[in-house]
Amino acid sequence: MFDQDEDRNRENEGVRWDRGQVLSQMFAEPVWAVRNLVSLLDSECSVPFISRYRREKINEIEPDKLRRMSLANEELKGVVKKATAVLVKLEKEEKLTPEIQAALESAQSMDEIEEIFAPLKSASKKSFAERARQNGLEALVGEIERNVEVVDFAAFVKKEEKDVDSEKKVKKSVVHLLAEKFKLDGEIVSHLKALCHELPVLLKCSRAAPKASTADSKKEPSRGDKEHGRGQDSDREAMKFERFFDSTDHVRNLHPHQIMAINRGEALKYLTVKVELSEAIYERYATFVRRKAIRRDATPACREIVETAIKDAYDRLLEPKMARMIRTELKLRGESAAIDSFSRNLKSLLLLPPVGGKVILGIDPGFKHGCKMAVVGRNGDVLDTLVCYLHSGSAEGKRFVRFVDDSECDLIAIGNGTACRETETVVASMLQRRLFRRSDTLAFCIVNESGSSIYSVSELAVRELPEMDANVRSAVSIARRLQNPLAELVKIEPRHLGVGMYQHDLPEKKLEKALNCVAEECVSFVGVDLNVADELLLQRVSGLGPAKAKKILEWRRQKGPFINRQQLRLVKDIGAKTFEQCAGFIKINPETIVPNQGQNTAAEPVEPAQKTAKKPRAKKQKTEAYALDPLDQTHVHPESYDVCRRLIARMKLDVNSVGKRDFIQQVSQYRKEHRLEQLADALETEVAVVRSLFEFLQQRTDFDYRSAFQMPLFRRDIRRAEDLRVGDLLTGQVENVTDFGAFVDCGVSITGLIHTSKMRLAGRQVDLEIGDRVVVKVERVDVGRQRLAVSLSQRCQPVP
C-alpha cells in the first residue's frame, strides 16, 4: 500500500496524534484507507483524481465525503503547524513546562491551542498560576503531592508581594497552581469532554434586554446598528428569532439551521445564550480527579487544599472551557452543515444537463428598468437584444411578441429575481392566447440568475461582450446558463450563486475553498475538450489552475491544436505531477483538431519546453507524441493505456472502434462472462483498475456525466396561488435544498417548501437535489404571507 511510517513520524514531531487516526474517527472510515488518503493528499493529488483513479487505495470513499475529509485534513495540518510554532516559541521564552507541552501536543484544534497559549503571551496579563509560579510556590505543590505531614505555608509569605502577603493568600495561590495542573491534565480534560458528550448539556436562550435609555440614545444610529437591523426596524428583525426568546434545548437535539439562527441572533444582540452543564457532570468529574490526585493516606491539610483546587478548577477554568468547547462544536456543526448544503446544491446546479441545439431567449426581469432580453444562438452567440417594459401596457407586449417571432427562439429562460413571477405570468398568458407564431412548440422555464449581475460588470464580461450594456449582459448569462450551465456558471465565483444557507455567516475562506473544490470536481468529472475549452474551464480541471490554463491557451494559439494527451507534456510548466492529475479529465476529439490559419498539424514537431541533451532521441519522442490515440477520447488514464490495450486485445477487439455501439456491446458481454479477479491476474494489475477500464470502455466517446441528471422543467402555463386547494398535485423542480427542507418551483406564483418531515416516499426519507423533478401535494396555502407548504408524492426519474 503506502509506506507512511517516515511521513507519520515527521508529522508527529510537534503533536501526540496523527492526522490519519483523527480523520478516521471523525469520518468513520478504516484507518488504513484514511492514512492512504492523507499520503495522497500530501503528495499533491487532487480529490477528483483520487476519487476516480485511486479509489481502491481509499476504500472507495464517495466524492462528497472525500472532499470534506480533504478540507478537514488541511485544517489539521494547520493545527500541527501552529502547535509546533507555539512549542518552539515557549521553549525560547523558557515558559514551557511539562504540563503545557503535553497539553499543546494533545490539542487538536486552533481554539485549544489559543486557549493554552493566551495566558502565556508576553503582552497578556499573567494568570493566577503564573504569578504563583513566579513567587516560588511550586515547591509547596510538590510537598502536597508527596503528602507531607505538615505543610509550612507561612514560610512562603512575602509581605512585599501582594499575592502572597499572608498565609491565606499563599494557600489560595497554591490552589491556583493545582487548578491549572488539573486544567492542563490531558486525562482529566478528556474525561470531562466525554462526560459533556454523555450527560445532559443544555443551551438556554432568552431575548436580550434592550439598552437602557441614555442621553446618547438620541444620537443617529451608527453604521453597525443600521447593518444589523437595530433602530426603527429592530423589533421586526428581532421577531425572526422569536422561537428562541425563552428556549431550553439539549445541545444534541439542535438542528444545524437552528444553531446558525441562534448564533446570528446572538451576534445581532437579539439573544443571550448560555451553556448549562448538569450537576452530574461535576460530581463525576470530581470523583475522577479525587481518585487521581488525592492519596488514600492524605493528611487533612493536603486533602483540604486539593478538594478546594478541584472545585476551583471546575468553576473558574474547566466549566467555562467546556462551555466554550460546546459552543465551538455547535458552531462548527452548524457551519459544516451549511457548507455541505451549499456544496451539494452547487454540485447539483453545475451538473444540470445542457439544453443544446436550441435558440434561447434569456430574460432578466425587472419593473422600473424594464426586462432585459437577449437571444442566444445554438452555439452561444448573441443574435439580438432588447429592453422591454413588459409590465407597462399592451404596446410593450406587442413589441415583445414581435421580438420573439422575429428571433424564432425555441425556448424562453426567465431569471428568478425581481419581477420573475409577474414576467412568468405574462409569458404564460401569451402562450395560452397563442399570440406567438410558434405558440404550439414554444415553452419557458425559470433559471437561477444569482451572480448574473456580478458577472455582467466583470472584466471577463467586458472582454466577451464589449459593446453591450451591462444590464443586457445578465440576460445573455441567463440564456447561456440554460444552454450549458457548467460552462457559464464557472465564470462566477461559486459563493455568488445563491444556493446555500446562512452564507454570510460562514467563514469566507473555508466556504470559498469548499466551493472551489466542488467546481473543480464537476468540471473534471464532466471532462473538457482540450482543443476548444476556454480558460475558465481549463483552470478548474484537476491539477491545472489559472497560470497553467493560460500556458495551454498560449500553446494552442502559437502551435495549433493538440493531437494527443502526451503532447500536453510539452507545454511549459506542465510537469509529470500536473500531467498525472489532469490527463484523465481532458479529452482529444478528432473533430475539433482544426489547425489555426496558416498552420499544419502534420508540420515539423514542436520543440519541448525543456530540451533534452540527446536531440535524436528527443525528436523520436516528439514524433510519437503527434500520433492520434483513440484512448484519448475516453476517461481511461494514460497510466493505464498499456493494460487497457492488452485487455482490448484479449477481447479480440480493435482499439480504433472504442466508443462505437458494437464495441460497447461486446465489452459488456465479455464483462458478464469473465471474473474481474482472473482478468486482473492475467493482466498483472489490480481488480480496481480492471473494473474502471470496463466502466470507461462501455461509455460512448460523447458520454456526458450530466446525462444522469434531470433536464430543466419547461412550462407553457402556470396556476394562480389563489386557485390552489389542499390536496392538489403539482409538478415542480427543486430550486434549493437546505437543512430543513427543499424549495420547489411548482409553476405557481409562490415557491413551495417540502419540510424534511414531508420528504418521504414509501416510508423512507428521500434526499432531493437541485434540478430534481418532483410531484408534490399541497398541504397548506397562505397567499397573504406568500407561503406554500407541500409534501413529496413522487420523484420523477431522468429521461435517458
C-alpha positions in Angstrom: 0.0 0.0 0.0 1.9 3.1 1.2 4.9 3.3 3.5 3.9 6.1 5.7 6.0 5.4 8.9 8.6 8.0 8.0 6.0 10.7 7.0 3.9 10.0 10.1 7.0 10.3 12.4 8.0 13.5 10.7 4.4 14.9 11.0 4.1 13.9 14.7 7.2 15.7 15.9 5.0 18.5 17.3 1.9 16.6 18.4 0.9 13.3 20.1 -1.6 12.3 17.3 -1.6 11.6 13.6 -4.0 13.0 11.1 -4.9 9.6 9.7 -6.1 8.4 13.1 -8.1 11.6 13.9 -9.7 11.7 10.4 -10.6 8.0 10.7 -12.5 8.7 13.9 -14.2 11.9 12.6 -15.5 10.2 9.4 -15.9 6.6 10.5 -13.5 5.2 7.8 -10.8 2.5 8.2 -7.5 3.8 9.4 -5.5 2.2 6.6 -7.7 3.9 4.0 -7.5 7.3 5.6 -3.8 7.1 6.0 -3.5 6.3 2.3 -5.7 9.3 1.6 -3.5 11.6 3.8 -0.4 10.4 1.9 -2.1 11.0 -1.5 -3.2 14.5 -0.4 0.2 15.3 0.9 1.7 14.3 -2.4 -0.5 16.9 -4.1 -3.1 14.6 -5.5 -6.5 16.3 -6.1 -9.9 15.0 -4.9 -11.2 14.2 -8.4 -8.0 12.3 -9.3 -8.1 10.3 -6.1 -11.9 9.6 -6.4 -11.6 8.3 -10.0 -8.2 6.8 -10.3 -7.1 5.8 -6.7 -10.4 4.7 -5.2 -9.2 1.2 -4.3 -6.5 2.9 -2.1 -9.1 4.7 0.0 -11.8 2.1 0.4 -13.8 3.7 -2.4 -14.9 6.7 -0.3 -17.6 8.6 -2.1 -16.5 12.0 -3.7 -18.6 14.3 -1.4 -17.2 12.7 1.8 -13.7 12.7 0.2 -14.0 16.4 -0.3 -15.0 17.0 3.3 -12.1 14.8 4.5 -9.7 16.8 2.3 -10.8 20.1 3.9 -10.6 18.6 7.4 -7.1 17.3 6.6 -6.0 20.9 5.7 -7.3 22.2 9.0 -5.5 19.5 10.9 -2.3 20.3 9.1 -2.7 23.9 10.2 -3.2 22.7 13.8 0.1 20.7 13.7 1.9 23.7 12.3 0.5 26.1 14.9 1.2 23.7 17.8 4.8 23.2 16.7 5.3 27.0 16.3 3.9 27.7 19.8 6.1 25.0 21.4 9.2 26.5 19.8 8.2 30.0 20.9 7.5 29.0 24.5 10.7 27.0 24.7 12.7 30.0 23.6 11.0 32.2 26.2 11.6 29.5 28.9 7.9 29.2 29.6 7.4 25.6 28.6 6.5 23.3 31.4 5.9 19.5 31.0 2.1 20.1 31.6 1.9 22.9 29.0 3.9 20.8 26.5 1.6 17.8 26.9 -1.5 20.0 26.5 -0.2 21.6 23.4 0.9 18.3 21.9 -2.6 16.8 22.6 -4.6 19.8 21.2 -6.5 19.0 18.0 -7.9 22.5 17.2 -6.8 26.0 16.9 -9.1 27.1 19.7 -7.5 24.6 22.1 -4.0 25.9 21.2 -5.1 29.5 21.6 -6.7 28.8 25.0 -3.4 27.3 26.3 -1.2 29.9 24.7 -3.2 33.1 25.5 -2.2 33.4 29.2 1.5 32.8 28.3 1.8 35.5 25.6 4.3 38.2 26.6 1.8 41.1 26.3 -1.0 39.3 28.2 -1.9 39.7 31.8 -0.3 36.9 33.8 -2.6 34.2 35.1 -3.0 33.5 38.9 -1.0 30.3 38.4 1.8 32.1 36.6 2.1 34.7 39.3 2.1 31.9 41.9 4.9 30.2 40.0 6.9 33.4 40.0 6.6 33.5 43.7 8.2 30.1 44.0 5.1 28.2 45.2 5.7 25.2 43.0 7.7 23.7 45.9 4.6 23.8 48.1 2.6 21.9 45.4 5.3 19.3 45.4 5.0 18.9 49.2 1.2 18.5 48.9 1.6 15.9 46.2 4.1 14.0 48.3 1.6 14.2 51.2 4.0 15.7 53.8 2.8 15.6 57.4 3.0 19.4 57.9 2.8 21.9 55.0 4.6 25.1 56.1 2.6 27.8 54.2 3.9 30.6 56.5 7.5 30.0 55.2 6.4 31.3 51.8 4.7 34.5 53.0 6.3 37.6 51.4 5.0 40.9 52.9 6.3 42.9 49.9 4.3 40.8 47.4 0.6 41.5 47.2 -0.3 37.9 46.0 1.5 36.2 48.9 1.5 38.7 51.8 -0.5 36.4 54.1 -0.7 32.6 54.8 -4.3 32.7 53.4 -3.2 34.1 50.1 -0.3 31.6 49.9 -2.9 28.8 50.2 -5.1 30.5 47.6 -2.1 30.7 45.2 -1.3 27.0 45.7 -4.9 26.2 44.9 -4.5 28.2 41.6 -1.4 26.2 40.7 -3.1 22.9 41.4 -6.2 24.1 39.5 -4.0 24.9 36.5 -2.4 21.4 36.6 -5.9 19.9 36.5 -6.9 22.1 33.6 -3.8 21.1 31.6 -4.0 17.4 32.5 -4.9 15.5 29.3 -6.7 12.7 31.2 -8.9 15.0 33.2 -9.8 17.2 30.2 -10.6 14.1 28.0 -12.7 12.6 30.8 -14.6 15.8 31.2 -15.2 16.1 27.5 -16.6 12.6 27.4 -18.9 13.4 30.3 -20.2 16.5 28.4 -20.9 14.3 25.4 -22.6 11.6 27.5 -24.6 13.6 30.1 -27.2 16.4 29.6 -25.9 19.7 28.5 -28.4 22.5 27.9 -28.4 25.6 25.7 -30.5 28.3 27.2 -31.6 31.3 25.1 -33.5 34.4 26.0 -34.3 37.7 24.5 -31.6 40.2 25.1 -32.6 43.2 27.2 -32.9 46.4 25.3 -30.2 49.0 26.0 -31.0 51.4 28.8 -32.2 54.8 27.6 -29.5 57.4 27.9 -28.8 60.9 26.6 -26.8 59.3 23.9 -29.8 57.3 22.7 -31.0 60.4 20.7 -27.9 60.2 18.5 -28.3 59.0 15.0 -27.8 55.2 14.8 -24.3 54.0 14.0 -23.4 52.2 10.8 -23.2 49.0 12.7 -26.7 49.5 14.1 -28.1 50.1 10.6 -26.3 47.0 9.2 -27.6 44.8 12.0 -31.2 46.0 11.7 -31.3 47.9 15.0 -33.2 51.1 15.2 -36.7 51.6 13.9 -36.9 48.1 12.4 -35.3 46.5 15.4 -38.5 44.8 16.8 -39.5 43.4 13.5 -36.0 42.0 12.9 -35.9 40.6 16.5 -39.1 38.7 15.9 -37.3 36.5 13.4 -35.7 34.9 16.5 -39.0 34.6 18.4 -38.6 30.8 18.7 -35.5 31.3 20.9 -36.8 34.1 23.2 -37.3 31.7 26.1 -35.9 28.3 25.0 -34.0 25.5 26.6 -32.7 22.8 24.3 -30.4 19.8 24.7 -27.4 20.6 22.6 -27.7 17.1 20.9 -31.2 17.9 19.7 -30.4 21.2 18.0 -30.5 21.1 14.2 -27.8 22.9 12.2 -30.1 25.6 10.9 -31.2 26.3 14.5 -27.6 26.6 15.6 -26.9 29.1 12.8 -30.1 31.1 13.7 -29.1 31.2 17.4 -25.5 32.4 16.6 -26.9 35.1 14.2 -29.4 36.3 16.9 -26.6 36.5 19.4 -24.3 38.4 17.1 -27.1 40.9 16.3 -27.7 41.3 20.1 -31.3 40.0 20.0 -30.5 36.9 22.0 -28.4 36.0 25.1 -27.1 32.4 25.1 -25.8 30.3 27.9 -24.4 26.8 28.1 -25.5 24.9 31.3 -23.7 21.7 32.4 -25.7 19.3 34.6 -24.7 18.8 38.2 -24.0 15.1 37.4 -21.1 16.2 35.2 -19.4 18.0 38.1 -20.0 15.1 40.5 -18.4 12.5 38.2 -15.6 14.9 37.3 -14.8 15.5 41.0 -14.8 11.7 41.7 -12.4 11.1 38.8 -10.0 13.8 39.9 -10.1 12.7 43.6 -9.0 9.2 42.6 -6.2 10.7 40.5 -4.9 13.5 42.8 -5.7 12.5 46.4 -3.9 9.7 48.1 -5.7 7.3 50.4 -3.5 8.3 53.2 -3.6 12.0 52.5 -3.3 14.3 55.5 -6.3 16.5 56.3 -4.4 19.6 55.3 -3.4 18.2 51.9 -6.8 16.8 51.3 -8.5 20.1 52.0 -6.2 22.0 49.6 -6.7 19.5 46.8 -10.5 19.4 47.3 -10.6 23.2 47.1 -8.5 23.1 43.9 -10.8 20.5 42.3 -13.8 22.9 42.9 -11.8 26.0 41.8 -10.5 24.3 38.7 -14.0 23.3 37.6 -15.8 26.6 38.5 -13.1 29.0 37.2 -11.3 27.1 34.4 -12.9 23.8 33.3 -16.6 24.6 33.2 -16.1 27.8 31.2 -13.6 25.8 29.0 -16.3 23.1 28.4 -18.9 25.8 27.7 -16.6 27.4 25.1 -15.8 23.9 23.6 -19.5 23.1 23.3 -20.3 26.4 21.7 -17.4 25.9 19.3 -18.6 22.4 18.5 -22.1 23.7 17.8 -20.8 26.5 15.7 -18.6 24.0 13.7 -21.6 21.6 13.3 -23.8 24.4 12.0 -21.1 25.8 9.7 -20.2 22.3 8.4 -23.8 21.5 7.6 -24.3 24.9 5.9 -21.1 24.4 3.8 -22.1 20.9 3.0 -25.6 22.1 1.9 -24.0 24.8 -0.2 -21.6 22.3 -1.8 -24.3 19.8 -2.6 -26.5 22.4 -4.1 -23.7 23.9 -6.1 -22.7 20.5 -7.4 -26.3 19.8 -8.5 -26.5 23.2 -10.1 -23.3 22.8 -12.1 -24.3 19.3 -13.2 -27.6 20.3 -14.7 -27.8 18.8 -18.2 -27.2 21.3 -21.0 -30.0 22.2 -23.4 -28.0 22.2 -26.6 -29.0 22.8 -30.1 -31.7 25.4 -29.2 -32.1 29.1 -29.9 -32.9 30.6 -26.4 -34.3 33.9 -25.3 -32.9 35.0 -21.9 -35.0 37.4 -19.8 -33.6 39.3 -16.8 -37.0 40.5 -15.4 -37.5 44.0 -13.9 -40.1 46.7 -13.3 -38.5 50.1 -13.2 -35.7 49.4 -15.6 -37.7 47.0 -17.8 -37.0 43.4 -18.7 -33.6 42.9 -20.3 -33.6 40.4 -23.1 -31.0 38.6 -25.2 -31.4 35.9 -27.9 -28.6 33.3 -27.9 -27.9 31.1 -30.9 -27.3 27.3 -30.9 -23.5 27.9 -30.4 -23.9 30.6 -27.7 -23.5 33.6 -30.0 -25.7 36.6 -29.2 -28.2 37.2 -32.0 -30.3 40.1 -30.8 -31.1 42.1 -27.6 -34.0 44.2 -26.3 -35.1 46.1 -23.3 -38.9 45.9 -23.0 -41.2 47.3 -20.3 -43.3 44.1 -20.3 -45.5 45.2 -17.4 -46.4 48.7 -18.5 -49.1 48.1 -21.2 -50.2 46.3 -24.3 -47.9 48.3 -26.7 -44.8 46.8 -25.0 -46.5 43.4 -25.0 -46.9 43.6 -28.8 -43.3 44.7 -29.1 -42.3 41.6 -27.1 -44.3 39.3 -29.3 -42.7 40.7 -32.5 -39.3 40.3 -30.9 -40.0 36.6 -30.0 -41.4 35.9 -33.5 -38.5 37.6 -35.3 -35.9 35.7 -33.3 -37.5 32.3 -33.9 -36.4 31.2 -30.5 -37.2 27.7 -29.3 -37.2 28.3 -25.5 -37.5 31.2 -23.1 -35.3 31.3 -19.9 -36.6 33.7 -17.2 -34.3 34.7 -14.4 -35.7 34.0 -10.9 -35.0 37.5 -9.5 -37.3 40.6 -9.0 -40.4 40.5 -11.2 -39.8 36.8 -12.1 -43.3 35.6 -11.2 -45.0 38.6 -12.9 -43.0 38.0 -16.1 -43.7 34.3 -16.0 -47.5 35.1 -15.7 -47.3 37.5 -18.8 -45.4 34.9 -20.9 -47.7 32.1 -19.9 -50.8 34.2 -20.7 -49.4 35.0 -24.1 -48.7 31.3 -24.8 -52.3 30.4 -23.7 -53.7 33.0 -26.0 -51.5 31.8 -28.8 -50.0 35.2 -29.5 -46.7 33.8 -30.8 -46.2 32.4 -34.2 -44.7 29.3 -32.6 -47.1 29.1 -29.6 -47.5 25.3 -30.2 -43.9 24.5 -29.5 -42.6 27.5 -27.5 -42.1 26.9 -23.8 -40.4 28.7 -20.8 -38.5 27.7 -17.7 -37.2 29.5 -14.6 -33.4 29.8 -14.4 -31.3 30.7 -11.3 -29.9 34.1 -12.0 -27.8 34.5 -8.9 -24.5 36.1 -9.7 -25.5 37.3 -13.2 -25.4 40.9 -12.2 -21.9 40.4 -10.8 -20.8 38.7 -13.9 -22.3 41.5 -16.1 -19.9 44.1 -14.8 -16.9 41.8 -14.5 -13.7 42.2 -16.6 -14.5 38.9 -18.2 -18.0 40.0 -19.3 -16.5 43.2 -20.8 -14.0 41.1 -22.8 -16.7 38.7 -24.0 -19.4 41.3 -24.8 -17.5 44.7 -25.1 -20.2 46.7 -26.9 -23.1 45.5 -24.8 -24.8 47.3 -21.9 -24.0 45.7 -18.6 -27.8 45.2 -17.8 -28.3 43.2 -21.0 -25.2 41.0 -20.4 -27.1 39.5 -17.5 -29.8 38.3 -19.9 -27.1 36.7 -22.1 -25.8 34.9 -19.0 -29.3 33.6 -18.1 -29.8 32.2 -21.6 -26.4 30.5 -21.7 -27.0 29.0 -18.2 -29.8 27.0 -19.7 -27.8 26.2 -22.8 -24.7 25.0 -21.0 -24.9 25.5 -17.2 -21.4 24.3 -16.4 -19.6 26.4 -19.0 -21.5 29.6 -17.9 -21.5 29.2 -14.2 -17.8 28.6 -13.8 -17.5 32.3 -14.9 -18.9 33.3 -11.5 -17.4 32.9 -8.1 -19.3 29.9 -6.5 -20.3 31.8 -3.4 -22.3 34.3 -5.5 -24.6 31.5 -7.0 -27.1 31.8 -4.1 -27.7 28.1 -3.4 -26.8 28.0 0.3 -27.9 28.7 3.8 -26.6 31.4 6.1 -23.9 32.1 3.5 -22.8 35.5 5.0 -22.4 33.9 8.5 -19.8 31.4 7.3 -16.0 31.7 7.3 -15.3 33.2 3.9 -12.0 31.3 3.2 -13.4 28.0 4.3 -16.6 28.4 2.2 -14.6 29.5 -0.8 -12.2 26.6 -0.6 -15.0 24.1 -0.3 -17.0 25.6 -3.3 -13.9 25.8 -5.5 -13.2 22.2 -4.7 -16.8 21.3 -5.9 -16.3 23.3 -9.1 -13.1 21.5 -9.8 -14.7 18.2 -9.2 -17.7 18.9 -11.5 -15.5 20.2 -14.4 -13.1 17.3 -14.0 -15.8 14.6 -13.9 -17.6 16.1 -16.9 -14.3 16.5 -18.7 -13.2 19.1 -21.2 -12.1 19.1 -24.9 -8.5 20.2 -24.7 -8.8 22.0 -28.1 -11.9 24.0 -27.5 -12.2 24.6 -23.7 -11.8 28.2 -22.7 -9.5 29.4 -19.9 -12.1 29.4 -17.2 -13.0 25.7 -17.8 -9.4 24.7 -18.1 -8.3 26.3 -14.8 -11.0 24.3 -13.0 -9.6 21.0 -14.3 -7.8 18.9 -11.6 -4.1 19.8 -11.4 -4.2 22.9 -13.6 -5.2 26.3 -12.3 -5.1 29.8 -13.8 -1.4 30.0 -14.7 -1.2 26.6 -16.4 -4.6 27.2 -18.2 -3.1 30.3 -19.8 0.0 28.4 -20.9 -2.2 25.8 -22.6 -4.1 28.6 -24.4 -0.8 30.2 -25.5 0.3 26.8 -26.9 -2.9 26.5 -28.9 -2.6 29.9 -30.3 1.1 29.5 -31.3 1.4 25.8 -32.1 -2.1 24.8 -33.1 -4.4 22.1 -31.7 -3.2 19.2 -29.5 -3.1 15.8 -31.3 -3.0 13.7 -28.2 -2.7 13.9 -24.4 1.0 13.2 -24.3 1.7 16.4 -26.2 0.4 18.3 -23.2 3.7 17.5 -21.5 5.5 19.8 -24.0 3.7 22.8 -22.6 5.8 24.9 -20.3 5.2 24.3 -16.5 3.2 21.1 -17.2 5.4 18.6 -15.4 4.9 14.9 -14.6 2.7 15.6 -11.5 0.5 18.1 -13.2 0.1 15.7 -16.2 -0.8 12.8 -13.9 -3.5 14.9 -12.2 -5.2 16.4 -15.3 -4.7 13.8 -18.1 -7.7 11.7 -17.3 -10.1 14.7 -17.3 -9.1 16.1 -20.7 -10.1 14.6 -24.0 -8.9 14.9 -27.6 -11.8 14.9 -30.0 -10.6 14.3 -33.6 -13.4 16.5 -34.9 -12.1 19.6 -33.1 -8.5 19.2 -34.2 -8.7 22.1 -36.6 -5.4 23.9 -37.4 -5.1 27.6 -36.9 -4.9 29.6 -40.0 -1.5 29.1 -41.8 -0.7 26.1 -39.6 -0.4 22.4 -40.4 -0.9 19.7 -37.8 1.5 17.5 -39.7 4.2 20.1 -39.6 7.6 19.5 -38.0 7.3 18.6 -34.3 7.4 21.5 -31.8 10.3 22.0 -29.5 9.5 20.7 -26.0 9.6 23.1 -23.1 12.7 21.5 -21.7 15.3 20.4 -24.2 17.0 17.1 -23.7 20.7 16.5 -24.1 20.3 14.0 -26.9 18.5 15.6 -29.9 17.8 12.5 -32.0 16.2 10.7 -29.0 14.1 13.8 -28.2 13.0 14.1 -31.8 11.8 10.5 -31.8 9.7 11.1 -28.7 8.2 14.3 -30.2 7.2 12.5 -33.4 5.5 9.8 -31.4 3.6 12.5 -29.5 1.9 13.5 -32.7 0.1 10.2 -33.3 -3.7 10.2 -32.7 -4.7 7.8 -29.9 -8.3 6.5 -29.7 -8.0 6.1 -25.9 -7.6 9.9 -25.6 -11.3 10.2 -26.3 -12.1 8.1 -23.2 -11.7 8.6 -19.4 -9.0 6.0 -19.3 -5.9 7.5 -17.7 -2.7 7.3 -19.7 -1.0 5.4 -16.9 -3.4 2.5 -17.7 -3.1 2.6 -21.5 -0.8 -0.4 -21.7 -3.2 -2.5 -19.5 -6.2 -1.2 -21.5 -4.7 -2.2 -24.8 -3.9 -5.7 -23.6 -7.5 -6.0 -22.3 -8.9 -4.9 -25.6 -6.6 -7.4 -27.4 -7.7 -10.1 -25.0 -11.3 -9.4 -26.0 -10.2 -9.5 -29.7 -11.4 -6.0 -30.4 -10.0 -3.1 -32.3 -8.8 -0.1 -30.2 -9.9 2.2 -33.1 -13.5 1.1 -32.5 -13.6 2.5 -29.0 -16.9 4.2 -28.1 -18.8 2.6 -31.0 -22.0 0.7 -30.4 -20.8 -2.8 -31.4 -17.6 -2.3 -29.4 -19.5 -1.3 -26.3 -21.9 -4.3 -26.7 -19.0 -6.8 -27.0 -17.2 -5.3 -24.0 -20.4 -5.5 -21.9 -20.9 -9.2 -22.9 -17.2 -10.0 -22.2 -17.6 -8.4 -18.7 -20.5 -10.6 -17.9 -18.7 -13.8 -18.9 -15.4 -13.2 -17.0 -14.4 -12.7 -13.4 -12.5 -9.5 -12.6 -10.1 -11.3 -10.3 -9.0 -13.7 -13.1 -8.6 -10.8 -15.6 -6.6 -8.8 -13.1 -4.2 -11.7 -12.5 -3.8 -12.3 -16.3 -3.2 -8.6 -16.9 -0.9 -8.3 -13.8 -2.8 -5.4 -12.4 -5.3 -4.7 -9.6 -9.0 -5.6 -9.7 -10.0 -1.9 -9.2 -8.1 -1.0 -12.4 -9.8 -3.6 -14.5 -13.2 -2.6 -13.1 -12.5 1.0 -14.0 -11.4 0.1 -17.5 -14.6 -1.8 -18.2 -16.6 1.2 -16.9 -14.8 3.6 -19.3 -14.8 1.2 -22.3 -18.6 0.8 -22.0 -19.1 4.6 -22.5 -19.6 6.3 -25.8 -16.9 8.9 -26.7 -19.5 11.6 -26.4 -20.7 10.3 -23.0 -21.7 13.2 -20.7 -21.6 12.7 -16.9 -24.5 15.1 -16.6 -26.9 12.9 -18.6 -27.9 11.1 -15.4 -29.5 14.3 -14.0 -32.9 15.8 -14.7 -33.4 18.2 -17.6 -35.0 21.6 -16.7 -38.8 21.7 -16.4 -40.3 23.6 -19.2 -43.8 25.0 -18.9 -46.5 26.5 -21.1 -48.8 27.8 -18.4 -48.9 28.5 -14.7 -51.6 28.3 -11.9 -52.6 31.1 -9.6 -51.8 30.5 -5.9 -55.4 31.7 -5.1 -56.8 28.7 -7.1 -54.8 26.1 -5.2 -56.6 23.7 -2.8 -55.2 21.4 -0.1 -54.6 18.0 -1.8 -53.9 19.4 -5.3 -51.0 17.7 -7.1 -48.3 19.9 -8.7 -45.3 19.0 -10.8 -42.2 21.0 -10.0 -38.5 21.2 -9.9 -36.2 21.6 -6.9 -34.6 25.1 -6.7 -32.7 24.8 -3.5 -32.1 22.3 -0.7 -31.5 23.3 3.0 -31.1 21.5 6.3 -34.8 21.9 7.0 -36.3 21.1 3.6 -36.4 21.7 -0.2 -37.8 24.7 -2.1 -39.7 23.7 -5.3 -40.8 25.8 -8.3 -44.3 24.3 -8.6 -45.4 26.6 -11.5 -47.4 28.9 -9.2 -46.6 32.4 -8.0 -45.2 31.1 -4.7 -42.3 28.8 -4.3 -43.3 25.6 -2.4 -41.4 24.2 0.6 -41.2 20.5 1.3 -40.3 20.2 5.0 -37.9 17.4 5.8 -40.7 15.6 7.7 -42.7 15.6 4.4 -39.8 14.4 2.3 -40.6 10.7 2.4 -41.7 8.0 -0.1 -42.9 4.5 0.9 -41.9 5.2 4.5 -38.3 6.2 3.6 -36.6 9.5 3.7 -35.7 10.9 0.3 -32.6 13.1 -0.4 -33.5 15.6 -3.0 -31.1 17.6 -5.1 -31.3 20.8 -7.2 -32.8 20.0 -10.5 -34.8 17.0 -9.3 -38.3 16.9 -10.9 -41.0 16.0 -8.4 -44.7 15.7 -7.9 -45.9 17.4 -4.7 -49.2 17.6 -2.8 -50.4 20.9 -1.5 -50.6 20.8 2.3 -51.2 24.4 3.2 -51.5 27.7 1.3 -51.2 31.2 2.8 -51.4 33.7 -0.1 -51.2 36.7 2.3 -47.8 35.6 3.7 -46.7 34.1 0.4 -46.2 30.6 1.8 -46.9 27.3 0.2 -46.3 24.0 2.2 -46.2 20.9 0.1 -45.3 17.2 0.6 -43.4 14.8 -1.7 -45.7 12.5 -3.7 -43.3 11.3 -6.4 -39.8 11.7 -7.6 -39.6 11.6 -11.4 -36.8 9.6 -13.0 -34.5 11.3 -15.5 -35.4 10.6 -19.1 -32.5 8.7 -20.8 
